[in-house]
Amino acid sequence: MSTTETGSTPIPTGSAQPGSAQIPADGMRVIWLLLVAAFVAILNETTMTIAIPHLNHDLGIPPEQGQWMTSAFMLTMAVVIPITGFLLQRLTTRAVFLTAMTLFTVGTLVCLLAPGFLVLLTGRVVQAAGTAITLPLLMTTMMNVVPPQSRGRMMGRVGMVISLAPAIGPTLSGIVLDQLHWRWIFGIVLPIALVSLALGAKWMLNLGETRRAPLDVSSVVLSALGFGSIVFGLSQLSGEGESGASTTTVVVLLVVGALSIGLFVWRQLRLQRSDEALLDLRVFLSRNFTASVAVMTVVALAMFGTLTLLPLYLQDVVGLEATETGLIILPGSVAMGLLAPIIGRIYDRAGPRALLVPGTIAVSAVLWFYSTVSEDTSWVLLMVAQTVMSIGMALSFTPLFSASLGSLEKRFYSHGSAILNTLQQVAGAAGVAILITTMSSVAVHTTGVSETAAGAAGTRAAFLIGAIISLVAIVGAFFVRKPADQEVGAAH
């Protein structure tokens, strides 16, 4: 039974009896606080892509420096997320939440007031540290508080946040950049972060139990070196030829990352025998968790790659303004928000396949359509396609979150959440790298046509790669099952 702790004294949360779908009132309050925090953190993360050219101009910095605004953020996320499995076991819910939101709020304030590039970059790193903690905390808390038969409904809200925030981010950023100064991107986020922090300080409770989990320093170093090198190498690959690193540097980074992760895995396999692993890899003994994570990785690759490539295509090839680019993505986000509760309830009744199969097919179909676009493709058609893709994402996220973590023993929730979010981050970096590198390479080598036509050719080639990869998600969708305890709960 879940408990709430005030200080060191456990207080019952009013957990429902087995078979009941009732969510404890204290737990529900905590979930809503975490949902708001996760939304503002992810919203902030996705506003920067369109803003970088403006930052380069206003701060007088070359493109290779401006790229660090996203590279440093992704790098910090990749380093911090694997450690959250330890943090969520060792520290209370309240302590982790306040730490995450304080870091995020301070980082946002630093960005808002930054006099120059280095201070602005520092603020982004601090923001990323807070963001990296928030999502694993939300998912782990959700699993501990929500009865199995209600997890689809509640995970629908998590899926909405993870899908909606990246869709709104470019729209908000475009409007701000066209009408105001880039500092207003942080000026708008800061009050929301402050309200979230204040509400958390007043209402956040300690759910579940902590334990004196050991911290293996060598695991932390290997994790940071491995995931950090891979994410940074991929981010540099996506800028190669313009603002990225040389091919040799990228290869070295990826090799160092792969070797470090190999040593990290070996270290975890040894430590988990005595329950001392930083990330317990026994979660992969669950075939359902493994299948769900594999599909999630492919979907995340497609989502982040598309949300990065599509604005570039719309602005550089189609010739739209930043605001118009953001508005094309907006209808899909609205559809996701409206569908989220319905999708969660369908999952609770029918399981993952009824949602995941059509969802992955929709994502793949749109990627195949994007592989046919040109400089003359109608913006209306592009808006419809992106809306369909957004709905496909929404249909995919809820069953994947619910089925993956729901397949684990309770003691592995924090490890499963950390692994899921780490792989999402790596997949996102890979998606951006694969699609942007392909687009740039094909565009550069397409001769005898206009610059926009070359850009369109590069876009088609990039999305073709994404479309082929997306077929893996469709096949994997048939292997994701509903966890047994959720089946039992649904029968009541």
HELIX and SHEET records of a PDB file:
HELIX    1   1 ALA A   25  GLU A   45  1                                  21    
HELIX    2   2 MET A   48  LEU A   59  1                                  12    
HELIX    3   3 PRO A   63  GLY A   66  1                                   4    
HELIX    4   4 TRP A   68  VAL A   80  1                                  13    
HELIX    5   5 ILE A   81  ILE A   83  5                                   3    
HELIX    6   6 THR A   84  ARG A   90  1                                   7    
HELIX    7   7 THR A   93  LEU A  113  1                                  21    
HELIX    8   8 PHE A  117  VAL A  145  1                                  29    
HELIX    9   9 PRO A  148  SER A  150  5                                   3    
HELIX   10  10 ARG A  151  GLN A  179  1                                  29    
HELIX   11  11 ARG A  183  TRP A  203  1                                  21    
HELIX   12  12 VAL A  217  LEU A  237  1                                  21    
HELIX   13  13 THR A  247  LEU A  271  1                                  25    
HELIX   14  14 GLN A  272  SER A  274  5                                   3    
HELIX   15  15 LEU A  281  LEU A  285  5                                   5    
HELIX   16  16 ARG A  287  LEU A  312  1                                  26    
HELIX   17  17 TYR A  313  VAL A  317  3                                   5    
HELIX   18  18 ALA A  322  ALA A  350  1                                  29    
HELIX   19  19 ARG A  353  TYR A  370  1                                  18    
HELIX   20  20 TRP A  379  GLY A  406  1                                  28    
HELIX   21  21 LYS A  410  PHE A  412  5                                   3    
HELIX   22  22 TYR A  413  HIS A  445  1                                  33    
HELIX   23  23 GLU A  451  ALA A  477  1                                  27    
HELIX   24  24 ALA A  484  ALA A  490  1                                   7    
SHEET    1   A 3 THR A   9  PRO A  12  0                                        
SHEET    2   A 3 THR A   3  THR A   6 -1                                        
SHEET    3   A 3 ASN A 206  LEU A 207 -1                                        
END                                                                             
